[in-house]
Amino acid sequence: MKITKNCISLLLIGLLFSCAQEKNSTIISVKNTLDFERSFETVEIKKALLKVDNLTSIGLKDVNTGELQVTQLVDNDGDGTMDEILFQPKVASKSIAKFEVVTITEAEQPKAPDLCYSRFVPERTDDYTWENDKVAFRVYGPTAQQMIEDSVPGGTLSSGVDAWLKRVEYPIINKWYEKETETDGSYHIDTGEGLDDFHVGASRGVGGIAVKVDTMYYTAKNFTNWRTITTGPLRTSFYLEYENWDAGGNTIKESKIISLDLGQNFSKFNMSLEGAKAISAGLTLHEKDGQVSGSKEEGWVSYWQPHADSELGTAIIASKDYFNDFETYNSNIKDLSNAYAHLNVIDDKVVYYAGFGWKKSGQFTSEKEWEDYIVTFSKCVNNPLEISLNK
């Protein structure tokens, strides 16, 4: 009987200790209000919210499964101290997933390949290029602009966004640039990984902006300054700055942070802009042989078009606060025909998403599948995961 009593006492002590431990734990709750499972959405947890001195030893453990999550630390301001921790929880339809903040060693941290990557590319004038496991993009810098202005071959004058049509999950940026600059090969030819055959020119490409004054669209030139913020398994992000530019007598001051997360076809454009109450983010219409569609209520515009031996969809999405309307703008001047999303500037800020889906990549087999993806993405943008902290 004494042994039994001792066992019961030990069990009660263990349960009380376990409850006390759980009560003292920091729990992050992630709520999904939509009626479908959500994954590949990145949750950002600020260091200040966790009230810790250092994020490097922090892990996030699924309360139900005990599984440690893949995380990524980000130094947003470049001061050498990590400011936030990222992770991509899987949250079932209309449910809450909970994650315990735990202390772990570097060896215990789950490993994942760095599929979200970006860099400045001085070996090909001065592109800035970024990618994840689905898509890749690039924009053009001041050297490429100067070459055009000095009539030097090989330059590019454009603030449009180029699409690199990849069809593999692994990184291709460094490989393709090496092929283009150091071998007889070219990234304009598809040898199994995809290719760059998307023409931008003076168009908006996939998400470049313009300011509309009366019936005219005005645009910036190439970016002038850049800073890589982060690369890793879940996100790449970077900062771009532009020389002040004129829009029908209005001086526009523009800078932006662009990010691309694992598993997504859309880059996020977080823009700071002064000098206009609205902007228009555009999608080039190329030969104007495709179909523009969109929804003012849901906050998106899309262009599905024939593209070489395949088909291609591009789109812009914004939350209902920013999305005002969309327009198909046709011009007889080369590259000036674009589908535009008209976006509100709120407190000198604009946030929108721009991206593409290439049929040959195998991700989308039809325009309908592409639009279904857009509608789902739009629902997530307008109904973000709800994050709360319980101690």
N, C-alpha and C positions, 0 to 999 in steps of 0.2 A: 504493500500500500504506500509506503514511504517513497519507493522508487517511482511509482505512478504519479504521486503528488509532485515530486521533483521534476518529472518530465513535463507535466502540465504547466508547472511554474516556468520552466525554461521556454516552453512554447509560447506562453503569454508574454514573456519578456521579449522574445524574438518578434512577435507580432507588434507589440508596442514600439519596439525599436524600428521596425520596418515602417510603421505608420508615421513615426516621428521623422524618419528620414525622408519619406515621401512629402510630408508636410513642409519640410525645410527646403525641398528641392525647388529649383526654378523650372517651371513648365511653360513651354511655348505652345499655345493653342492656335491651330490654323483651321479656319472655318470656311467651308465651301457652300455657298447658298444656291448654287445652280444644280440642275437635275442630271448632271453627267459627271463622271470622274475627271479630275484635273491632275495633270502631271506636266512636267516641263515648264512650269511657271516658277520663277525664281523669287524666293522670299528673302528680303533684306532685313537683318537684325542689327541695329546700331549698337556699338559698344556701350554707349551711354545708357541705353535701355537695360542692358544686362548688368550695369554697374560693376564692371570688372576692370582691372588695370591692364590686362593683356589678353588678347584673343587667341594667341598661338596655341594654348593648351586647352581650348574649349572644344568640346564635341557635342553633337546633338543626337540623342538616342530616342528612337521610336518607343513610346511608352508601351504599346501593345506587343510589338515583336522583339524589342530589345536590340534592334538593328541600328548600328551607327550610320548616320547619313554622310554622304559625300558633301563636303563643304569647301568653300573658297573664301579666303580673306582678302579684303580690298582696302587699299590706302587711297582714299578718294582725293585728298589734298596734296599728296606727294611729300608729306613731312617725315616719312619713314615709319610712322605708326599706323597699324591697321585700324580702320575705323568701323568696319562692319563685317559680318559673316553672312555668306550666302548659302542657301541650300534649296533643293527642289523636292518638296514633299509630294507624295501621292495621296490625294484626298478624295475619298469616295463621294458619290452624289449626296448632296444635302447632309453633310456630316462634318464632324470635327476630328482632326488628327492632332495628337499631342506628342510633344517631344521634350525630353528632359535635358537640361543643360548639365553636362558632366565634364569632369576634368580628365583628359587623356594625354598619353604620350604621343610623340610624333609617329612612333611605330604602330600605334593603335588606330591612327587616322586612316579611314578607308581610302584606297588609292583609285584614281580614275585618270584616263588619258586627257591631256590638255588639248581638247578639240576646238576650243574657242580662242582664236588667235588673231592678232593684228600687229602691223608694224609699218613704219615709215620705210619707203623703198627708194633710197638714193641712187641705186644702180640702174633704175629706169626713170630718168629725170627725177621726179619726186612725188610719186604716188603715195597715198596712204590706203592700205588694203586690209580687209578684215573678213573673217570666215568663222563658220561653225561646222557641225556635221551635216548640214543641209544645203547651205548657200554660201556665196562669197560676193563681196562688193569692193569697189574702189572709188576714190575721188582724187582730184588732181591739184598739185601744189604750185607755188610761185615760179619755180624754174621752168615748168612746162608752159606756163603763161608767158614768161619772158621770151621763150624761144619763138612763140607765135608772134609776139610783138616785134621781135628782131628779125623775123623772116628766116629763122633757123629751122630746118626740117626736123620733124619728130616731136614737136611740141603739141600741147593741148590747151585750149582756152575754154574752160567749162566749169561751172559749179553744179553740173548734173551728177547723178550717182550712177556709176557703171555696175552692171550685173555680170558676175563670172559664173557661168553655168557649169557647176560641178555635179557629178553623179556618183561620187564616192563619199564615205563618211570621214575618211582620214584627211588631215590637212594637205592642201595642195599649193598654197601660196608660194612658199620658198621653192618648191619643185618646179612650178610653172615659170617663175621668174628666172631661175637658173637655166631652164630650157630655152627661154627667149633670149637671154643676154649672153650665155656662155656656150651654147651649142648651135648646131644647124637646125634644130627643131624649133617649133613655135607653139605657143599656147593658143594660137588661132586655129589649130588643127586638133581634132578630137582623136586621141589614141587610146580611149577607154575610160578616161577620168572626167571628161568634159572639155570645155573650151571657152575662150573669150571671143564670141562673135556677136555681142550685143552692142549696137551702135548708140552712142550718146550724143556726141557733137554738142551743139548749142541747146539741145533739148534738156528736159529735167531728168531724163533717165528714169530711175526708180526712186522718186522721193525728193529730188532737188526742189528748192523753193523759188517762188517769184512773188513780187508785190504788184497787184493790179491797181492801176490808176486810170480811171475812166475805162477805156477799152484796151489799154496797152499793158503788157506784162513786162516788168523790169527784173533783172537778175544780177546777182553778184558775179565777180570773176572767181578765180581759184582761191583756195584757202591760203592763208599766209603763215599761220603758226599751228603747231600740233603738239600734243602730249599724250603718250600712252598711259592709261590709268591702270588697266589690269588685263591679264590674259590667264586662262586656266581651264579647268574642267567644266565650269558652268557659265562663264561670261567673259567676253572681252569688251572693253570700253575705252574710249579715247576722247580727247578734247580737240576741237578745231576752231580756229578764229579766222575771220575774214576782214579785209580792209573795208572801211566804211564805203558804202556805195549809194548811188543816186537812184531814186524811184520817182520820176516825174516831179523833181524839185524837192523831194523829201530825202533827207539823209538817213540811211538805214545802218544801224550798228548791229552786227550779227556774230554770235558765237554759239557753239552747240556741243553737247556731249552725246555721242552715238554709242549705243551698246547693242550687243547681239548675244542672245542666250542659247544654251544647248537645246537642241530639238525644235527650234523655232525657225520659220522662214522669214520672219520680219525683224528688221533692225528697229530699235527705238531711238527716236530723235527727240532729245530734250534740249530745246532751243531757248536761248536768251536773245531777245530782239527788241530794239528801240527804233522808233520812227514810223511805225505803222500799227494800225489797230487790227489788221488782218493780214494773213499771208495765204498763198496758194501753193500747195505741194503737188507736184506734177508727175505724170506717167507719160513717157513718150509714146506717140501713136505710130511711129515708124512709117510704114507704107500705107497706113490708114485702112488696112484690110481686115481689122479685127473688130471686136465688139466691146463697147463700153457699157458697163452696168454699175449699179450702185444703190445705196439706200441712205437717204438723209436721216431717217429715223434711227437706223442701226449704226450710222457713222462710218461708211466706207464707200470707196469707189474702186472699180477694177477694170482692167483691160486684158481681154483674152485674144490672142492673135496667132496666126500661123507663124512659125519661125524655122527657117531652113527646112530640115527634114522632120521637124517635130512641131510642137505647139508650146506657147508660153503664156503664163498669166502673171500680171503685176497688180499690185494693189496698195492703197493707202487706207489706214484705219485710225480713227481717233475717238476719244470719249465724247459723249454728247455735249460736254461743256465746251470743247474746242471745235467740234465738227459743225459747220454751218450749212454747207451745201456742196454740190459738185457740178462740174461743167465739162462739156466736150468742146475744146477750142481748136478750130481748124484754121490753118494758115497756108497760103501759097508759098511761103518762104520755108526752105528746107529746115527741118528739125524743130520748127516752132509750133507744130501741132502737138498738143498735150491734153490728156484728161486731167483736170485739176480738182483737188479737194480744197475747198475754201475753209480756212481755219481761223478761229478767233485768237487774237493775242490777249492774254489775261495777265495783268500785272507784269508785262514785259516777258511773258513766258508762253511757249507753245510746246505741246507734247503730242507726237503722232508716231505711227508705225508705218514702215514702208518695206515691201519685200516682193518676192516672186516665187513661182512654182514652175519648174520646167518638166514637161511631160516625159521627156527622155530620161529624166532622173529616176522615173518609176514611182515618184511620190503621188502624182496625180494623173489619172488617165483621161480626164475630161474637164471641160469648163465647169460642169456641175460639181464635181468633186472639189475643184479649186474654190468655188463660191461657198460650198458647204464649210470648208476650212475657214474661209474669211468670216462667215457668220458666227461660227463657234469662237474664233479668236476675238471677234468684236464683243460677244457676250462676256468673255473673260475680262476684256479691257474695261467694260462698263460695270462689271460686278467683280472687282478684285477680291482675292482671298483676304479674309479678315484675320488679323493677327492680334493676339492678346497675350499678356504675360501674367502668370499666376505664381505666387510664391507660397 
